[in-house]
Amino acid sequence: MNTKTAAIGIPSDILGIAAAIALGLGLLFVAGISQSAAAHDAAHDVRHAMAFPCH
């Protein structure tokens, strides 16, 4: 098989960095607009749902 593939124009390192920045900014935005008690309760419920001891 002599199949040629085209090179991707954007290196994967840049895509990974951009994705990490977008995720981090998204988490900051969501945490900034939600009330802290609601965010804590949601995280607490997830810990219990995963059977992870939290206290």
mmCIF file of the N, C-alpha and C atoms, coordinates in Angstrom:
data_MODEL
# 
_entry.id   MODEL 
# 
loop_
_atom_site.group_PDB 
_atom_site.id 
_atom_site.type_symbol 
_atom_site.label_atom_id 
_atom_site.label_alt_id 
_atom_site.label_comp_id 
_atom_site.label_asym_id 
_atom_site.label_entity_id 
_atom_site.label_seq_id 
_atom_site.pdbx_PDB_ins_code 
_atom_site.Cartn_x 
_atom_site.Cartn_y 
_atom_site.Cartn_z 
_atom_site.occupancy 
_atom_site.B_iso_or_equiv 
_atom_site.pdbx_formal_charge 
_atom_site.auth_seq_id 
_atom_site.auth_comp_id 
_atom_site.auth_asym_id 
_atom_site.auth_atom_id 
_atom_site.pdbx_PDB_model_num 
ATOM 1   N N  . MET A 1 1  ? 0.839   -1.175 0.000  1.00 0.00 ? 1  MET A N  1 
ATOM 2   C CA . MET A 1 1  ? 0.000   0.000  0.000  1.00 0.00 ? 1  MET A CA 1 
ATOM 3   C C  . MET A 1 1  ? 0.882   1.235  0.000  1.00 0.00 ? 1  MET A C  1 
ATOM 4   N N  . ASN A 1 2  ? 0.693   2.056  -0.950 1.00 0.00 ? 2  ASN A N  1 
ATOM 5   C CA . ASN A 1 2  ? 1.462   3.288  -1.057 1.00 0.00 ? 2  ASN A CA 1 
ATOM 6   C C  . ASN A 1 2  ? 0.545   4.485  -0.863 1.00 0.00 ? 2  ASN A C  1 
ATOM 7   N N  . THR A 1 3  ? -0.042  4.579  0.285  1.00 0.00 ? 3  THR A N  1 
ATOM 8   C CA . THR A 1 3  ? -0.959  5.672  0.573  1.00 0.00 ? 3  THR A CA 1 
ATOM 9   C C  . THR A 1 3  ? -0.207  6.793  1.253  1.00 0.00 ? 3  THR A C  1 
ATOM 10  N N  . LYS A 1 4  ? -0.431  7.999  0.780  1.00 0.00 ? 4  LYS A N  1 
ATOM 11  C CA . LYS A 1 4  ? 0.211   9.158  1.393  1.00 0.00 ? 4  LYS A CA 1 
ATOM 12  C C  . LYS A 1 4  ? -0.818  9.909  2.222  1.00 0.00 ? 4  LYS A C  1 
ATOM 13  N N  . THR A 1 5  ? -0.371  10.421 3.341  1.00 0.00 ? 5  THR A N  1 
ATOM 14  C CA . THR A 1 5  ? -1.251  11.200 4.204  1.00 0.00 ? 5  THR A CA 1 
ATOM 15  C C  . THR A 1 5  ? -0.783  12.640 4.230  1.00 0.00 ? 5  THR A C  1 
ATOM 16  N N  . ALA A 1 6  ? -1.721  13.526 4.412  1.00 0.00 ? 6  ALA A N  1 
ATOM 17  C CA . ALA A 1 6  ? -1.387  14.948 4.476  1.00 0.00 ? 6  ALA A CA 1 
ATOM 18  C C  . ALA A 1 6  ? -0.969  15.301 5.894  1.00 0.00 ? 6  ALA A C  1 
ATOM 19  N N  . ALA A 1 7  ? -0.037  16.216 6.008  1.00 0.00 ? 7  ALA A N  1 
ATOM 20  C CA . ALA A 1 7  ? 0.414   16.668 7.326  1.00 0.00 ? 7  ALA A CA 1 
ATOM 21  C C  . ALA A 1 7  ? -0.609  17.632 7.908  1.00 0.00 ? 7  ALA A C  1 
ATOM 22  N N  . ILE A 1 8  ? -0.782  17.576 9.201  1.00 0.00 ? 8  ILE A N  1 
ATOM 23  C CA . ILE A 1 8  ? -1.686  18.494 9.884  1.00 0.00 ? 8  ILE A CA 1 
ATOM 24  C C  . ILE A 1 8  ? -0.982  19.832 10.009 1.00 0.00 ? 8  ILE A C  1 
ATOM 25  N N  . GLY A 1 9  ? -1.717  20.906 9.755  1.00 0.00 ? 9  GLY A N  1 
ATOM 26  C CA . GLY A 1 9  ? -1.117  22.233 9.768  1.00 0.00 ? 9  GLY A CA 1 
ATOM 27  C C  . GLY A 1 9  ? -0.759  22.736 11.154 1.00 0.00 ? 9  GLY A C  1 
ATOM 28  N N  . ILE A 1 10 ? -1.485  22.315 12.172 1.00 0.00 ? 10 ILE A N  1 
ATOM 29  C CA . ILE A 1 10 ? -1.244  22.798 13.533 1.00 0.00 ? 10 ILE A CA 1 
ATOM 30  C C  . ILE A 1 10 ? -0.603  21.670 14.335 1.00 0.00 ? 10 ILE A C  1 
ATOM 31  N N  . PRO A 1 11 ? 0.547   21.916 14.944 1.00 0.00 ? 11 PRO A N  1 
ATOM 32  C CA . PRO A 1 11 ? 1.170   20.868 15.764 1.00 0.00 ? 11 PRO A CA 1 
ATOM 33  C C  . PRO A 1 11 ? 0.279   20.483 16.950 1.00 0.00 ? 11 PRO A C  1 
ATOM 34  N N  . SER A 1 12 ? 0.348   19.230 17.339 1.00 0.00 ? 12 SER A N  1 
ATOM 35  C CA . SER A 1 12 ? -0.507  18.752 18.423 1.00 0.00 ? 12 SER A CA 1 
ATOM 36  C C  . SER A 1 12 ? -0.162  19.404 19.754 1.00 0.00 ? 12 SER A C  1 
ATOM 37  N N  . ASP A 1 13 ? 1.071   19.865 19.923 1.00 0.00 ? 13 ASP A N  1 
ATOM 38  C CA . ASP A 1 13 ? 1.438   20.554 21.164 1.00 0.00 ? 13 ASP A CA 1 
ATOM 39  C C  . ASP A 1 13 ? 0.608   21.817 21.345 1.00 0.00 ? 13 ASP A C  1 
ATOM 40  N N  . ILE A 1 14 ? 0.442   22.560 20.275 1.00 0.00 ? 14 ILE A N  1 
ATOM 41  C CA . ILE A 1 14 ? -0.328  23.803 20.353 1.00 0.00 ? 14 ILE A CA 1 
ATOM 42  C C  . ILE A 1 14 ? -1.793  23.499 20.645 1.00 0.00 ? 14 ILE A C  1 
ATOM 43  N N  . LEU A 1 15 ? -2.325  22.451 20.036 1.00 0.00 ? 15 LEU A N  1 
ATOM 44  C CA . LEU A 1 15 ? -3.713  22.078 20.302 1.00 0.00 ? 15 LEU A CA 1 
ATOM 45  C C  . LEU A 1 15 ? -3.903  21.664 21.759 1.00 0.00 ? 15 LEU A C  1 
ATOM 46  N N  . GLY A 1 16 ? -2.954  20.935 22.313 1.00 0.00 ? 16 GLY A N  1 
ATOM 47  C CA . GLY A 1 16 ? -3.040  20.524 23.715 1.00 0.00 ? 16 GLY A CA 1 
ATOM 48  C C  . GLY A 1 16 ? -2.984  21.707 24.656 1.00 0.00 ? 16 GLY A C  1 
ATOM 49  N N  . ILE A 1 17 ? -2.091  22.638 24.363 1.00 0.00 ? 17 ILE A N  1 
ATOM 50  C CA . ILE A 1 17 ? -1.980  23.838 25.199 1.00 0.00 ? 17 ILE A CA 1 
ATOM 51  C C  . ILE A 1 17 ? -3.251  24.669 25.105 1.00 0.00 ? 17 ILE A C  1 
ATOM 52  N N  . ALA A 1 18 ? -3.772  24.828 23.894 1.00 0.00 ? 18 ALA A N  1 
ATOM 53  C CA . ALA A 1 18 ? -5.002  25.601 23.713 1.00 0.00 ? 18 ALA A CA 1 
ATOM 54  C C  . ALA A 1 18 ? -6.175  24.939 24.429 1.00 0.00 ? 18 ALA A C  1 
ATOM 55  N N  . ALA A 1 19 ? -6.253  23.616 24.377 1.00 0.00 ? 19 ALA A N  1 
ATOM 56  C CA . ALA A 1 19 ? -7.327  22.902 25.062 1.00 0.00 ? 19 ALA A CA 1 
ATOM 57  C C  . ALA A 1 19 ? -7.207  23.056 26.577 1.00 0.00 ? 19 ALA A C  1 
ATOM 58  N N  . ALA A 1 20 ? -5.991  22.989 27.108 1.00 0.00 ? 20 ALA A N  1 
ATOM 59  C CA . ALA A 1 20 ? -5.787  23.152 28.550 1.00 0.00 ? 20 ALA A CA 1 
ATOM 60  C C  . ALA A 1 20 ? -6.159  24.561 29.000 1.00 0.00 ? 20 ALA A C  1 
ATOM 61  N N  . ILE A 1 21 ? -5.788  25.555 28.205 1.00 0.00 ? 21 ILE A N  1 
ATOM 62  C CA . ILE A 1 21 ? -6.139  26.937 28.546 1.00 0.00 ? 21 ILE A CA 1 
ATOM 63  C C  . ILE A 1 21 ? -7.647  27.129 28.498 1.00 0.00 ? 21 ILE A C  1 
ATOM 64  N N  . ALA A 1 22 ? -8.293  26.587 27.461 1.00 0.00 ? 22 ALA A N  1 
ATOM 65  C CA . ALA A 1 22 ? -9.746  26.723 27.342 1.00 0.00 ? 22 ALA A CA 1 
ATOM 66  C C  . ALA A 1 22 ? -10.454 26.036 28.506 1.00 0.00 ? 22 ALA A C  1 
ATOM 67  N N  . LEU A 1 23 ? -9.987  24.859 28.882 1.00 0.00 ? 23 LEU A N  1 
ATOM 68  C CA . LEU A 1 23 ? -10.594 24.149 30.008 1.00 0.00 ? 23 LEU A CA 1 
ATOM 69  C C  . LEU A 1 23 ? -10.395 24.920 31.307 1.00 0.00 ? 23 LEU A C  1 
ATOM 70  N N  . GLY A 1 24 ? -9.194  25.422 31.526 1.00 0.00 ? 24 GLY A N  1 
ATOM 71  C CA . GLY A 1 24 ? -8.920  26.192 32.744 1.00 0.00 ? 24 GLY A CA 1 
ATOM 72  C C  . GLY A 1 24 ? -9.754  27.453 32.829 1.00 0.00 ? 24 GLY A C  1 
ATOM 73  N N  . LEU A 1 25 ? -9.850  28.185 31.716 1.00 0.00 ? 25 LEU A N  1 
ATOM 74  C CA . LEU A 1 25 ? -10.668 29.401 31.718 1.00 0.00 ? 25 LEU A CA 1 
ATOM 75  C C  . LEU A 1 25 ? -12.143 29.068 31.898 1.00 0.00 ? 25 LEU A C  1 
ATOM 76  N N  . GLY A 1 26 ? -12.574 27.965 31.307 1.00 0.00 ? 26 GLY A N  1 
ATOM 77  C CA . GLY A 1 26 ? -13.962 27.543 31.485 1.00 0.00 ? 26 GLY A CA 1 
ATOM 78  C C  . GLY A 1 26 ? -14.269 27.207 32.935 1.00 0.00 ? 26 GLY A C  1 
ATOM 79  N N  . LEU A 1 27 ? -13.346 26.508 33.595 1.00 0.00 ? 27 LEU A N  1 
ATOM 80  C CA . LEU A 1 27 ? -13.551 26.184 35.010 1.00 0.00 ? 27 LEU A CA 1 
ATOM 81  C C  . LEU A 1 27 ? -13.569 27.440 35.877 1.00 0.00 ? 27 LEU A C  1 
ATOM 82  N N  . LEU A 1 28 ? -12.677 28.384 35.579 1.00 0.00 ? 28 LEU A N  1 
ATOM 83  C CA . LEU A 1 28 ? -12.679 29.643 36.326 1.00 0.00 ? 28 LEU A CA 1 
ATOM 84  C C  . LEU A 1 28 ? -13.972 30.412 36.117 1.00 0.00 ? 28 LEU A C  1 
ATOM 85  N N  . PHE A 1 29 ? -14.461 30.421 34.885 1.00 0.00 ? 29 PHE A N  1 
ATOM 86  C CA . PHE A 1 29 ? -15.704 31.128 34.589 1.00 0.00 ? 29 PHE A CA 1 
ATOM 87  C C  . PHE A 1 29 ? -16.878 30.496 35.325 1.00 0.00 ? 29 PHE A C  1 
ATOM 88  N N  . VAL A 1 30 ? -16.977 29.174 35.257 1.00 0.00 ? 30 VAL A N  1 
ATOM 89  C CA . VAL A 1 30 ? -18.087 28.483 35.919 1.00 0.00 ? 30 VAL A CA 1 
ATOM 90  C C  . VAL A 1 30 ? -18.006 28.661 37.428 1.00 0.00 ? 30 VAL A C  1 
ATOM 91  N N  . ALA A 1 31 ? -16.814 28.564 37.994 1.00 0.00 ? 31 ALA A N  1 
ATOM 92  C CA . ALA A 1 31 ? -16.662 28.734 39.439 1.00 0.00 ? 31 ALA A CA 1 
ATOM 93  C C  . ALA A 1 31 ? -16.914 30.179 39.846 1.00 0.00 ? 31 ALA A C  1 
ATOM 94  N N  . GLY A 1 32 ? -16.626 31.113 38.955 1.00 0.00 ? 32 GLY A N  1 
ATOM 95  C CA . GLY A 1 32 ? -16.824 32.526 39.273 1.00 0.00 ? 32 GLY A CA 1 
ATOM 96  C C  . GLY A 1 32 ? -18.279 32.942 39.281 1.00 0.00 ? 32 GLY A C  1 
ATOM 97  N N  . ILE A 1 33 ? -19.111 32.313 38.433 1.00 0.00 ? 33 ILE A N  1 
ATOM 98  C CA . ILE A 1 33 ? -20.509 32.740 38.380 1.00 0.00 ? 33 ILE A CA 1 
ATOM 99  C C  . ILE A 1 33 ? -21.405 31.913 39.294 1.00 0.00 ? 33 ILE A C  1 
ATOM 100 N N  . SER A 1 34 ? -20.920 30.771 39.742 1.00 0.00 ? 34 SER A N  1 
ATOM 101 C CA . SER A 1 34 ? -21.745 29.971 40.642 1.00 0.00 ? 34 SER A CA 1 
ATOM 102 C C  . SER A 1 34 ? -21.455 30.360 42.086 1.00 0.00 ? 34 SER A C  1 
ATOM 103 N N  . GLN A 1 35 ? -22.416 30.130 42.918 1.00 0.00 ? 35 GLN A N  1 
ATOM 104 C CA . GLN A 1 35 ? -22.201 30.403 44.336 1.00 0.00 ? 35 GLN A CA 1 
ATOM 105 C C  . GLN A 1 35 ? -21.305 29.306 44.902 1.00 0.00 ? 35 GLN A C  1 
ATOM 106 N N  . SER A 1 36 ? -20.438 29.683 45.800 1.00 0.00 ? 36 SER A N  1 
ATOM 107 C CA . SER A 1 36 ? -19.457 28.720 46.302 1.00 0.00 ? 36 SER A CA 1 
ATOM 108 C C  . SER A 1 36 ? -20.116 27.543 47.019 1.00 0.00 ? 36 SER A C  1 
ATOM 109 N N  . ALA A 1 37 ? -21.213 27.785 47.695 1.00 0.00 ? 37 ALA A N  1 
ATOM 110 C CA . ALA A 1 37 ? -21.885 26.687 48.393 1.00 0.00 ? 37 ALA A CA 1 
ATOM 111 C C  . ALA A 1 37 ? -22.422 25.667 47.391 1.00 0.00 ? 37 ALA A C  1 
ATOM 112 N N  . ALA A 1 38 ? -22.950 26.144 46.280 1.00 0.00 ? 38 ALA A N  1 
ATOM 113 C CA . ALA A 1 38 ? -23.482 25.232 45.263 1.00 0.00 ? 38 ALA A CA 1 
ATOM 114 C C  . ALA A 1 38 ? -22.359 24.413 44.634 1.00 0.00 ? 38 ALA A C  1 
ATOM 115 N N  . ALA A 1 39 ? -21.221 25.048 44.358 1.00 0.00 ? 39 ALA A N  1 
ATOM 116 C CA . ALA A 1 39 ? -20.083 24.328 43.776 1.00 0.00 ? 39 ALA A CA 1 
ATOM 117 C C  . ALA A 1 39 ? -19.539 23.297 44.763 1.00 0.00 ? 39 ALA A C  1 
ATOM 118 N N  . HIS A 1 40 ? -19.478 23.652 46.035 1.00 0.00 ? 40 HIS A N  1 
ATOM 119 C CA . HIS A 1 40 ? -18.994 22.719 47.054 1.00 0.00 ? 40 HIS A CA 1 
ATOM 120 C C  . HIS A 1 40 ? -19.935 21.533 47.189 1.00 0.00 ? 40 HIS A C  1 
ATOM 121 N N  . ASP A 1 41 ? -21.230 21.808 47.218 1.00 0.00 ? 41 ASP A N  1 
ATOM 122 C CA . ASP A 1 41 ? -22.201 20.723 47.351 1.00 0.00 ? 41 ASP A CA 1 
ATOM 123 C C  . ASP A 1 41 ? -22.149 19.777 46.153 1.00 0.00 ? 41 ASP A C  1 
ATOM 124 N N  . ALA A 1 42 ? -21.977 20.340 44.957 1.00 0.00 ? 42 ALA A N  1 
ATOM 125 C CA . ALA A 1 42 ? -21.897 19.497 43.763 1.00 0.00 ? 42 ALA A CA 1 
ATOM 126 C C  . ALA A 1 42 ? -20.658 18.613 43.814 1.00 0.00 ? 42 ALA A C  1 
ATOM 127 N N  . ALA A 1 43 ? -19.518 19.181 44.183 1.00 0.00 ? 43 ALA A N  1 
ATOM 128 C CA . ALA A 1 43 ? -18.289 18.393 44.280 1.00 0.00 ? 43 ALA A CA 1 
ATOM 129 C C  . ALA A 1 43 ? -18.414 17.337 45.373 1.00 0.00 ? 43 ALA A C  1 
ATOM 130 N N  . HIS A 1 44 ? -19.056 17.688 46.468 1.00 0.00 ? 44 HIS A N  1 
ATOM 131 C CA . HIS A 1 44 ? -19.260 16.767 47.583 1.00 0.00 ? 44 HIS A CA 1 
ATOM 132 C C  . HIS A 1 44 ? -20.131 15.596 47.151 1.00 0.00 ? 44 HIS A C  1 
ATOM 133 N N  . ASP A 1 45 ? -21.195 15.882 46.406 1.00 0.00 ? 45 ASP A N  1 
ATOM 134 C CA . ASP A 1 45 ? -22.079 14.821 45.933 1.00 0.00 ? 45 ASP A CA 1 
ATOM 135 C C  . ASP A 1 45 ? -21.362 13.895 44.954 1.00 0.00 ? 45 ASP A C  1 
ATOM 136 N N  . VAL A 1 46 ? -20.518 14.460 44.104 1.00 0.00 ? 46 VAL A N  1 
ATOM 137 C CA . VAL A 1 46 ? -19.762 13.634 43.157 1.00 0.00 ? 46 VAL A CA 1 
ATOM 138 C C  . VAL A 1 46 ? -18.804 12.725 43.907 1.00 0.00 ? 46 VAL A C  1 
ATOM 139 N N  . ARG A 1 47 ? -18.166 13.243 44.938 1.00 0.00 ? 47 ARG A N  1 
ATOM 140 C CA . ARG A 1 47 ? -17.252 12.400 45.730 1.00 0.00 ? 47 ARG A CA 1 
ATOM 141 C C  . ARG A 1 47 ? -17.998 11.232 46.354 1.00 0.00 ? 47 ARG A C  1 
ATOM 142 N N  . HIS A 1 48 ? -19.170 11.502 46.903 1.00 0.00 ? 48 HIS A N  1 
ATOM 143 C CA . HIS A 1 48 ? -19.951 10.422 47.505 1.00 0.00 ? 48 HIS A CA 1 
ATOM 144 C C  . HIS A 1 48 ? -20.415 9.430  46.446 1.00 0.00 ? 48 HIS A C  1 
ATOM 145 N N  . ALA A 1 49 ? -20.807 9.917  45.271 1.00 0.00 ? 49 ALA A N  1 
ATOM 146 C CA . ALA A 1 49 ? -21.271 9.032  44.208 1.00 0.00 ? 49 ALA A CA 1 
ATOM 147 C C  . ALA A 1 49 ? -20.160 8.106  43.727 1.00 0.00 ? 49 ALA A C  1 
ATOM 148 N N  . MET A 1 50 ? -18.915 8.567  43.809 1.00 0.00 ? 50 MET A N  1 
ATOM 149 C CA . MET A 1 50 ? -17.777 7.754  43.381 1.00 0.00 ? 50 MET A CA 1 
ATOM 150 C C  . MET A 1 50 ? -17.216 6.923  44.528 1.00 0.00 ? 50 MET A C  1 
ATOM 151 N N  . ALA A 1 51 ? -17.875 6.924  45.673 1.00 0.00 ? 51 ALA A N  1 
ATOM 152 C CA . ALA A 1 51 ? -17.450 6.189  46.866 1.00 0.00 ? 51 ALA A CA 1 
ATOM 153 C C  . ALA A 1 51 ? -16.073 6.632  47.333 1.00 0.00 ? 51 ALA A C  1 
ATOM 154 N N  . PHE A 1 52 ? -15.789 7.911  47.195 1.00 0.00 ? 52 PHE A N  1 
ATOM 155 C CA . PHE A 1 52 ? -14.520 8.486  47.631 1.00 0.00 ? 52 PHE A CA 1 
ATOM 156 C C  . PHE A 1 52 ? -14.734 9.134  48.990 1.00 0.00 ? 52 PHE A C  1 
ATOM 157 N N  . PRO A 1 53 ? -13.985 8.728  50.015 1.00 0.00 ? 53 PRO A N  1 
ATOM 158 C CA . PRO A 1 53 ? -14.182 9.327  51.336 1.00 0.00 ? 53 PRO A CA 1 
ATOM 159 C C  . PRO A 1 53 ? -13.743 10.791 51.348 1.00 0.00 ? 53 PRO A C  1 
ATOM 160 N N  . CYS A 1 54 ? -14.614 11.651 51.815 1.00 0.00 ? 54 CYS A N  1 
ATOM 161 C CA . CYS A 1 54 ? -14.266 13.069 51.792 1.00 0.00 ? 54 CYS A CA 1 
ATOM 162 C C  . CYS A 1 54 ? -14.215 13.676 53.189 1.00 0.00 ? 54 CYS A C  1 
ATOM 163 N N  . HIS A 1 55 ? -14.691 12.955 54.192 1.00 0.00 ? 55 HIS A N  1 
ATOM 164 C CA . HIS A 1 55 ? -14.573 13.472 55.566 1.00 0.00 ? 55 HIS A CA 1 
ATOM 165 C C  . HIS A 1 55 ? -14.694 12.352 56.557 1.00 0.00 ? 55 HIS A C  1 
# 
